[in-house]
Amino acid sequence: MALYHVGGWGAPYFFINRDGNMAVRPSGFNTTFTEEIDLMAVLQKIQEAGEMNTPLIIRFPEILKNRLEVLQTAFERAILLNGYRGSFQGVFPVKCNPDRYVVEDIVRFGRNFAFGLEAGSKPELLMTMACMCKASPDALLICNGYKDAEYVQLALIARQLGLNSVIVLEQEEELQIVLKMSQYLRVQPVIGVRAKLSTKHNGHWGETSGDKGKFGLSASEILSIVKTLKDVGMLDALQLLHFHIGSQIPSLSIVKEGVTEAAHIFCELSLLGAGMKYLDIGGGLGIDYDGSNSSASGMSIGYTVEEYAEQVVHAVDDACALKNVKAPTICCESGRGLVSHHSVLIFDAFSVSKPQHGGKELCRGEDVTDLLQSHDLPHQLSVLSEDLARLVNIGDLEGALACAKQLKLDCACSFKLGLVSLELRAIVDELYTSVSNLMCQESKKGNLRSLSKKAGLGMSDVINDQIVTYHTNLSIFKSVPDSWAIGQLFPIVPLHRLDEAPSVRAILCDLTCDSDGKISSFVSGNPLGKADSFLPLHKLEANRPYYLGMFLGGAYQEVLGSMHNLFGTTHVVHVLGKTGGSFQISLQLPGQTISDVLRAMLHDPLSMFEDIRSQFLDSFKAGRFGGNREATVALHILKCSFSSYTYLSHDQDHHYSVF
């Protein structure tokens, strides 16, 4: 568990069980031993059904339910401890994961808490309106984002439907649209304003806040809105203040600063006569992706959910007490904090390639001479090879490694000039690998203190030469886009064989024809969250699949994923625990087929098949398919391919190999 730091980022939901497999506690700390779910057992049951295989996403709705309860309980506890006279209502921003079943589960699980939804576009607004027909009537429907007349009309109609919709003004000009449409539809709106705070944080998402943030109104713009509403006799319609200082807030000091600033704005608006009821603190509740529990890490946070809630409630309470203003209902738009844990991406590694092949064992200088003796070397290469043999003989491995590196570089230059053969270049590359291997062996024995600076390289160069590439059956651009786009770190762990010591240092590459389709930063367990440049893995074995899981990817990854190389959505499976133990697969959603992704790009699979079929008939008449059997098989393959999964298949001919 320590090797992959599962105890840090995985608690309380993920752990390694006694069988050496990754396992799940769906209800967190409330999960009993019999309720624990083995991920390999789930995958095996899915595969036995014969309809789905990796890559796929396994969702655990019970984790989603537990996350919601943890958030609600944390705020209720903080309200009780502080003697706070307001209440708490959570809101889920559907942009984090707009999947139908995720949103519907949140509405269902949160009904008793009056848990609501947030929309930032017209499609999201229609979706949330439909879902909230089954929510508590007190649940908030927060309408954020840029707005036109149609958006505002939909939000006002939501109020006519009995939904508690609040139109949050992002720009001063939007107020005129709201006033005009409310008069047109004869609906009294509930209005909020989004404040542009001076508070911001230095993380990746900190740029969304501060004076130059994308959204929000300045103090003068807010006051202008207050004046306009007062002039038209609608100041009581202004009931909510919203702000957002960025996603993944690393420390409580930033939370305190931002909430305190916003709470004072809320109080001032209340004192100006606005009908203020709600303080929407936005998102920002972070996730401990690397398990370091450190505010110094860009991939972690230095607080718990309970501490976050305590800080928020305390800051609001202090401001309201100071200004003698009625305590508002605190609203939190936590998305990442709610949905990240409930989803696990499972994929297989199907082959491995090494950056350097071969590498013969070197025991003496004559081994170097023997490899090169049958080749005519240019003078410079001949001198370097003699030096290399001498250094190996006297046991100067630091010098030998530097010499082998220079020999490799000079040989490559000579090859470009046509002075050496491809065979010689391969031998020289092999020599460098041999010296690197010898260096690593001696390092593991503790026979090397350090590499001299004169050698022009460090031990990291040697280690990097030992890192191999595992080829995985997924698209990073589709399933892990934040890894590629912003360098987001996600925990990746083998699903099985965790009772065996891994012997391979690897990076991961995907199926796409893109050099960026790789993952080369991994959770390390470093207390400051510094990532490792390799992932410890087990050797691939013939006819034995090797499965990996990516965790904490339930927010943003699916909706942000692209169709690069036309790799489509993966299969999705929902898993529930059973009373008394075991589990059940409650829902299976097939991923996109080749036809699906072609249609998304406006191709017509039917006409495409007819074009290919016409060409096929001409080729058959020309005798290119041999007999009738071969032609029938080929046509069947063509027809079936349109309905197949976009990822690699797992049929009996699929095998695991080493390039």
DOKE-78532 format. One record per residue (C-alpha): residue in three letters; y, z, x. Coordinates in steps of 0.25 Angstrom, whole numbers, padded with zeros to 4 digits, always signed. Example, Ala and Ser with C-alpha at 12.3 -4.5 7.8 and 13.67 -1.06 7.14 Angstrom:
ALA-0018+0031+0049;SER-0004+0029+0055;
***
This chain:
MET+0000+0000+0000;ALA+0009+0003+0012;LEU+0008-0011+0018;TYR+0014-0018+0006;HIS+0022-0006+0002;VAL+0017-0006-0012;GLY+0020+0009-0014;GLY+0035+0006-0012;TRP+0038-0006-0021;GLY+0026-0005-0030;ALA+0027+0009-0036;PRO+0024+0013-0046;TYR+0017+0000-0051;PHE+0010-0007-0040;PHE+0000-0001-0030;ILE-0013-0004-0022;ASN-0025+0001-0029;ARG-0038+0006-0022;ASP-0044-0008-0023;GLY-0034-0013-0014;ASN-0027-0021-0025;MET-0013-0021-0030;ALA-0012-0013-0043;VAL-0002-0010-0054;ARG+0002+0003-0061;PRO+0008-0003-0074;SER+0015+0009-0079;GLY+0019+0014-0065;PHE+0017+0029-0062;ASN+0012+0030-0076;THR+0000+0021-0073;THR-0014+0028-0073;PHE-0025+0025-0063;THR-0033+0017-0074;GLU-0020+0009-0078;GLU-0018+0003-0064;ILE-0020-0012-0063;ASP-0026-0019-0052;LEU-0019-0033-0050;MET-0031-0040-0044;ALA-0039-0035-0056;VAL-0028-0042-0065;LEU-0028-0055-0057;GLN-0043-0055-0057;LYS-0043-0054-0073;ILE-0033-0065-0074;GLN-0041-0074-0065;GLU-0054-0071-0072;ALA-0047-0077-0085;GLY-0046-0090-0077;GLU-0033-0094-0083;MET-0023-0089-0072;ASN-0022-0086-0057;THR-0012-0083-0047;PRO+0000-0084-0046;LEU+0003-0076-0058;ILE+0012-0064-0062;ILE+0006-0052-0068;ARG+0015-0044-0077;PHE+0013-0029-0080;PRO+0021-0026-0093;GLU+0018-0011-0091;ILE+0026-0011-0078;LEU+0037-0017-0086;LYS+0036-0007-0096;ASN+0036+0004-0086;ARG+0048-0001-0078;LEU+0056-0001-0091;GLU+0051+0013-0094;VAL+0055+0018-0080;LEU+0069+0012-0082;GLN+0071+0018-0095;THR+0065+0032-0091;ALA+0074+0032-0079;PHE+0087+0030-0087;GLU+0083+0040-0097;ARG+0080+0050-0087;ALA+0093+0048-0080;ILE+0100+0049-0093;LEU+0093+0062-0096;LEU+0096+0068-0082;ASN+0111+0064-0082;GLY+0113+0069-0097;TYR+0118+0055-0099;ARG+0123+0052-0114;GLY+0120+0037-0114;SER+0107+0030-0114;PHE+0100+0019-0107;GLN+0095+0005-0111;GLY+0088-0005-0102;VAL+0090-0020-0102;PHE+0081-0030-0096;PRO+0088-0043-0090;VAL+0079-0054-0094;LYS+0083-0062-0082;CYS+0074-0054-0073;ASN+0062-0058-0080;PRO+0064-0066-0093;ASP+0049-0068-0096;ARG+0046-0066-0111;TYR+0035-0056-0109;VAL+0043-0047-0099;VAL+0056-0047-0108;GLU+0047-0044-0121;ASP+0040-0033-0114;ILE+0053-0027-0109;VAL+0059-0027-0124;ARG+0046-0021-0129;PHE+0044-0010-0119;GLY+0059-0007-0120;ARG+0061-0006-0135;ASN+0060+0009-0135;PHE+0071+0010-0124;ALA+0080-0001-0131;PHE+0078-0009-0119;GLY+0085-0022-0119;LEU+0087-0036-0112;GLU+0098-0043-0105;ALA+0101-0058-0105;GLY+0109-0066-0096;SER+0108-0080-0102;LYS+0106-0087-0116;PRO+0091-0089-0114;GLU+0090-0075-0110;LEU+0098-0070-0122;LEU+0089-0078-0132;MET+0077-0072-0125;THR+0082-0058-0125;MET+0087-0059-0140;ALA+0073-0063-0144;CYS+0066-0052-0136;MET+0076-0041-0140;CYS+0072-0043-0155;LYS+0061-0034-0152;ALA+0069-0024-0144;SER+0076-0011-0148;PRO+0088-0014-0156;ASP+0096-0006-0147;ALA+0091-0014-0134;LEU+0103-0021-0127;LEU+0103-0036-0126;ILE+0113-0038-0114;CYS+0119-0052-0114;ASN+0123-0055-0099;GLY+0126-0067-0092;TYR+0137-0079-0094;LYS+0139-0082-0108;ASP+0143-0093-0117;ALA+0145-0094-0132;GLU+0130-0096-0135;TYR+0126-0084-0127;VAL+0136-0075-0134;GLN+0132-0080-0147;LEU+0117-0077-0144;ALA+0121-0063-0140;LEU+0129-0060-0152;ILE+0118-0066-0161;ALA+0109-0055-0154;ARG+0118-0044-0160;GLN+0116-0051-0174;LEU+0101-0050-0171;GLY+0102-0035-0169;LEU+0101-0036-0154;ASN+0110-0027-0145;SER+0116-0038-0137;VAL+0128-0036-0128;ILE+0136-0047-0122;VAL+0140-0044-0108;LEU+0152-0051-0103;GLU+0150-0057-0089;GLN+0164-0065-0090;GLU+0177-0061-0097;GLU+0177-0075-0104;GLU+0164-0072-0111;LEU+0171-0062-0120;GLN+0178-0073-0127;ILE+0165-0080-0130;VAL+0159-0066-0136;LEU+0172-0064-0144;LYS+0171-0078-0150;MET+0156-0078-0153;SER+0156-0065-0159;GLN+0167-0069-0168;TYR+0159-0082-0171;LEU+0146-0075-0174;ARG+0153-0062-0180;VAL+0145-0053-0171;GLN+0151-0041-0164;PRO+0147-0042-0150;VAL+0143-0031-0140;ILE+0150-0034-0127;GLY+0147-0030-0113;VAL+0155-0033-0100;ARG+0149-0035-0086;ALA+0157-0028-0075;LYS+0158-0033-0061;LEU+0157-0020-0053;SER+0162-0018-0039;THR+0148-0012-0036;LYS+0138-0021-0029;HIS+0126-0019-0020;ASN+0122-0027-0007;GLY+0108-0032-0011;HIS+0105-0046-0015;TRP+0109-0045-0029;GLY+0122-0037-0026;GLU+0130-0050-0026;THR+0129-0050-0042;SER+0138-0038-0042;GLY+0152-0034-0036;ASP+0165-0040-0038;LYS+0160-0054-0035;GLY+0147-0053-0044;LYS+0143-0064-0053;PHE+0145-0057-0066;GLY+0154-0046-0072;LEU+0168-0044-0076;SER+0179-0037-0067;ALA+0186-0025-0072;SER+0198-0033-0077;GLU+0189-0043-0084;ILE+0182-0031-0091;LEU+0196-0026-0095;SER+0200-0039-0100;ILE+0188-0040-0109;VAL+0191-0026-0114;LYS+0205-0030-0118;THR+0200-0043-0125;LEU+0190-0035-0133;LYS+0200-0024-0137;ASP+0210-0035-0141;VAL+0199-0041-0151;GLY+0195-0027-0156;MET+0181-0028-0150;LEU+0182-0018-0138;ASP+0171-0010-0145;ALA+0161-0022-0142;LEU+0162-0020-0127;GLN+0150-0010-0126;LEU+0143-0013-0112;LEU+0147-0014-0098;HIS+0137-0021-0089;PHE+0136-0022-0073;HIS+0126-0027-0063;ILE+0128-0024-0048;GLY+0116-0032-0044;SER+0101-0032-0045;GLN+0092-0023-0036;ILE+0102-0012-0033;PRO+0097-0005-0020;SER+0104+0008-0021;LEU+0108+0019-0031;SER+0122+0020-0025;ILE+0125+0006-0029;VAL+0119+0009-0043;LYS+0128+0021-0044;GLU+0141+0013-0039;GLY+0139+0002-0049;VAL+0135+0010-0061;THR+0147+0020-0059;GLU+0157+0008-0058;ALA+0151+0002-0071;ALA+0151+0015-0078;HIS+0166+0017-0076;ILE+0169+0003-0081;PHE+0160+0007-0093;CYS+0168+0019-0095;GLU+0182+0012-0094;LEU+0178+0002-0104;SER+0174+0013-0114;LEU+0187+0020-0112;LEU+0194+0007-0115;GLY+0188+0007-0128;ALA+0176-0002-0127;GLY+0163+0002-0135;MET+0155+0004-0122;LYS+0141+0008-0124;TYR+0132+0002-0113;LEU+0133+0002-0098;ASP+0124-0010-0092;ILE+0121-0007-0078;GLY+0114-0020-0076;GLY+0102-0022-0067;GLY+0100-0018-0052;LEU+0089-0008-0053;GLY+0081-0013-0041;ILE+0066-0014-0037;ASP+0060-0009-0024;TYR+0054-0022-0020;ASP+0051-0018-0005;GLY+0047-0003-0008;SER+0057+0003+0001;ASN+0065+0010-0009;SER+0077+0008-0001;SER+0091+0004-0005;ALA+0092-0003+0009;SER+0082-0013+0005;GLY+0087-0025-0003;MET+0073-0025-0009;SER+0072-0011-0014;ILE+0080+0000-0020;GLY+0083+0014-0016;TYR+0081+0021-0030;THR+0072+0023-0042;VAL+0074+0018-0056;GLU+0076+0033-0059;GLU+0087+0035-0049;TYR+0093+0022-0053;ALA+0094+0027-0068;GLU+0099+0040-0063;GLN+0111+0034-0055;VAL+0115+0025-0066;VAL+0115+0035-0077;HIS+0122+0045-0068;ALA+0133+0035-0064;VAL+0136+0031-0079;ASP+0136+0046-0083;ASP+0146+0050-0073;ALA+0156+0039-0076;CYS+0155+0041-0091;ALA+0157+0056-0089;LEU+0169+0054-0080;LYS+0176+0044-0091;ASN+0171+0052-0103;VAL+0164+0039-0108;LYS+0152+0039-0117;ALA+0139+0036-0109;PRO+0134+0022-0111;THR+0120+0017-0113;ILE+0116+0012-0099;CYS+0109-0001-0099;CYS+0101-0006-0087;GLU+0098-0021-0085;SER+0086-0018-0075;GLY+0078-0031-0074;ARG+0072-0031-0060;GLY+0069-0016-0061;LEU+0061-0018-0074;VAL+0052-0031-0072;SER+0050-0032-0057;HIS+0037-0024-0056;HIS+0030-0029-0068;SER+0026-0042-0062;VAL+0017-0046-0051;LEU+0016-0060-0045;ILE+0001-0063-0040;PHE-0002-0075-0031;ASP-0012-0079-0021;ALA-0012-0082-0006;PHE-0020-0095-0005;SER-0019-0098+0010;VAL-0013-0094+0023;SER-0006-0102+0034;LYS-0003-0096+0048;PRO+0009-0101+0056;GLN+0001-0102+0068;HIS-0013-0106+0068;GLY-0024-0103+0078;GLY-0021-0095+0090;LYS-0032-0093+0100;GLU-0034-0080+0107;LEU-0027-0079+0121;CYS-0033-0070+0131;ARG-0029-0076+0144;GLY-0019-0087+0149;GLU-0030-0097+0151;ASP-0032-0097+0136;VAL-0018-0103+0136;THR-0021-0113+0147;ASP-0034-0117+0140;LEU-0027-0121+0127;LEU-0017-0130+0134;GLN-0025-0136+0145;SER-0029-0149+0139;HIS-0014-0152+0135;ASP-0003-0158+0144;LEU+0009-0149+0142;PRO+0023-0152+0145;HIS+0028-0144+0157;GLN+0036-0134+0149;LEU+0024-0131+0140;SER+0015-0130+0152;VAL+0023-0120+0159;LEU+0024-0112+0146;SER+0009-0112+0144;GLU+0006-0107+0158;ASP+0016-0096+0156;LEU+0009-0093+0143;ALA-0005-0092+0150;ARG+0001-0083+0161;LEU+0007-0073+0151;VAL-0005-0072+0143;ASN-0013-0069+0155;ILE-0004-0058+0160;GLY-0004-0052+0145;ASP+0011-0054+0143;LEU+0010-0057+0128;GLU+0025-0056+0126;GLY+0028-0067+0136;ALA+0016-0075+0131;LEU+0021-0075+0117;ALA+0035-0080+0122;CYS+0029-0090+0130;ALA+0020-0095+0119;LYS+0032-0096+0110;GLN+0040-0105+0120;LEU+0027-0113+0122;LYS+0026-0116+0107;LEU+0041-0119+0106;ASP+0041-0129+0118;CYS+0028-0135+0113;ALA+0034-0138+0100;CYS+0046-0145+0106;SER+0037-0153+0115;PHE+0029-0157+0103;LYS+0042-0162+0096;LEU+0045-0171+0109;GLY+0030-0177+0108;LEU+0026-0170+0121;VAL+0015-0162+0116;SER+0003-0164+0106;LEU+0001-0157+0093;GLU-0011-0151+0098;LEU-0004-0145+0110;ARG+0007-0140+0101;ALA-0004-0133+0092;ILE-0010-0127+0104;VAL+0003-0121+0109;ASP+0006-0115+0095;GLU-0008-0109+0095;LEU-0005-0103+0108;TYR+0008-0096+0103;THR-0001-0091+0091;SER-0011-0085+0101;VAL-0001-0078+0109;SER+0006-0072+0096;ASN-0008-0068+0091;LEU-0010-0061+0104;MET+0003-0054+0103;CYS+0000-0049+0089;GLN-0013-0043+0094;GLU-0007-0036+0105;SER+0004-0031+0097;LYS-0006-0025+0087;LYS-0013-0018+0098;GLY+0001-0012+0102;ASN+0000-0019+0116;LEU+0014-0025+0114;ARG+0027-0016+0114;SER+0036-0027+0110;LEU+0040-0042+0114;SER+0051-0044+0124;LYS+0064-0050+0120;LYS+0062-0060+0131;ALA+0050-0066+0123;GLY+0060-0071+0112;LEU+0051-0066+0101;GLY+0047-0053+0095;MET+0034-0047+0089;SER+0039-0052+0075;ASP+0038-0066+0080;VAL+0023-0064+0084;ILE+0021-0057+0070;ASN+0027-0069+0063;ASP+0018-0078+0070;GLN+0006-0070+0063;ILE+0012-0071+0049;VAL+0004-0081+0041;THR+0008-0088+0027;TYR+0000-0085+0015;HIS+0001-0096+0005;THR+0003-0091-0009;ASN+0000-0097-0023;LEU+0014-0095-0029;SER+0028-0101-0029;ILE+0039-0091-0023;PHE+0050-0099-0030;LYS+0043-0097-0043;SER+0037-0083-0042;VAL+0046-0076-0031;PRO+0059-0083-0031;ASP+0067-0071-0026;SER+0059-0070-0014;TRP+0063-0084-0010;ALA+0077-0084-0016;ILE+0083-0070-0011;GLY+0072-0065-0002;GLN+0067-0054-0013;LEU+0056-0046-0008;PHE+0044-0044-0017;PRO+0032-0036-0014;ILE+0020-0045-0011;VAL+0006-0038-0010;PRO-0009-0043-0010;LEU-0015-0040-0023;HIS-0028-0036-0016;ARG-0035-0033-0003;LEU-0025-0022-0001;ASP-0036-0013+0004;GLU-0037-0022+0016;ALA-0028-0023+0027;PRO-0020-0036+0027;SER-0021-0043+0040;VAL-0011-0055+0038;ARG+0004-0056+0039;ALA+0009-0066+0029;ILE+0020-0073+0022;LEU+0019-0080+0009;CYS+0022-0094+0005;ASP+0021-0101-0009;LEU+0016-0114-0014;THR+0030-0121-0014;CYS+0033-0132-0004;ASP+0045-0124+0000;SER+0047-0116+0013;ASP+0054-0105+0006;GLY+0042-0103-0003;LYS+0037-0090+0005;ILE+0038-0075+0006;SER+0040-0069+0020;SER+0047-0056+0016;PHE+0038-0044+0011;VAL+0039-0030+0007;SER+0037-0022+0020;GLY+0038-0007+0017;ASN+0050-0005+0026;PRO+0059+0006+0021;LEU+0071-0003+0021;GLY+0064-0014+0014;LYS+0063-0023+0026;ALA+0053-0035+0022;ASP+0041-0039+0030;SER+0040-0053+0035;PHE+0025-0054+0031;LEU+0015-0049+0021;PRO+0002-0042+0025;LEU-0009-0050+0019;HIS-0024-0051+0020;LYS-0031-0063+0025;LEU-0035-0073+0015;GLU-0050-0074+0012;ALA-0057-0087+0008;ASN-0060-0087-0007;ARG-0053-0074-0010;PRO-0039-0075-0016;TYR-0028-0067-0010;TYR-0018-0062-0021;LEU-0004-0057-0018;GLY+0006-0050-0028;MET+0021-0050-0028;PHE+0027-0038-0035;LEU+0040-0034-0041;GLY+0043-0048-0045;GLY+0045-0046-0060;ALA+0060-0049-0060;TYR+0067-0062-0058;GLN+0055-0070-0051;GLU+0049-0077-0062;VAL+0062-0081-0069;LEU+0069-0086-0055;GLY+0056-0093-0051;SER+0058-0108-0048;MET+0048-0120-0050;HIS+0049-0124-0035;ASN+0038-0134-0033;LEU+0035-0133-0048;PHE+0027-0120-0047;GLY+0028-0114-0061;THR+0027-0100-0067;THR+0015-0091-0063;HIS+0005-0086-0073;VAL+0009-0072-0079;VAL+0000-0061-0084;HIS+0003-0048-0091;VAL-0006-0036-0088;LEU-0006-0023-0096;GLY-0014-0011-0093;LYS-0025-0006-0102;THR-0026+0008-0107;GLY-0036+0016-0099;GLY-0035+0006-0088;SER-0037-0009-0084;PHE-0027-0020-0089;GLN-0026-0032-0098;ILE-0019-0045-0096;SER-0010-0046-0108;LEU-0003-0059-0106;GLN-0006-0072-0098;LEU+0005-0082-0096;PRO+0001-0095-0089;GLY+0010-0100-0078;GLN+0016-0114-0078;THR+0008-0126-0077;ILE+0011-0139-0069;SER+0015-0145-0082;ASP+0024-0134-0085;VAL+0032-0135-0072;LEU+0033-0150-0073;ARG+0039-0149-0087;ALA+0049-0139-0082;MET+0054-0150-0073;LEU+0054-0160-0085;HIS+0042-0167-0081;ASP+0032-0171-0092;PRO+0018-0168-0088;LEU+0011-0177-0098;SER+0019-0189-0094;MET+0016-0185-0079;PHE+0002-0185-0082;GLU+0002-0198-0089;ASP+0009-0204-0077;ILE-0001-0199-0068;ARG-0013-0203-0077;SER-0007-0217-0078;GLN-0007-0218-0062;PHE-0021-0211-0062;LEU-0027-0222-0071;ASP-0021-0233-0062;SER-0027-0226-0050;PHE-0040-0225-0057;LYS-0041-0239-0060;ALA-0038-0242-0045;GLY-0050-0234-0041;ARG-0043-0223-0034;PHE-0051-0212-0041;GLY-0065-0216-0038;GLY-0073-0214-0051;ASN-0071-0209-0065;ARG-0074-0195-0061;GLU-0064-0194-0050;ALA-0053-0200-0060;THR-0057-0190-0071;VAL-0056-0178-0061;ALA-0042-0183-0056;LEU-0036-0185-0070;HIS-0041-0171-0074;ILE-0035-0165-0062;LEU-0022-0172-0065;LYS-0021-0168-0080;CYS-0025-0153-0077;SER-0015-0151-0066;PHE-0003-0152-0076;SER-0008-0139-0083;SER-0012-0132-0070;TYR-0004-0120-0064;THR+0007-0124-0054;TYR+0001-0115-0043;LEU-0012-0116-0035;SER-0025-0115-0043;HIS-0036-0105-0040;ASP-0048-0114-0043;GLN-0061-0114-0035;ASP-0056-0124-0025;HIS-0044-0115-0021;HIS-0047-0107-0009;TYR-0040-0099+0001;SER-0038-0104+0015;VAL-0030-0104+0028;PHE-0021-0115+0032;
***
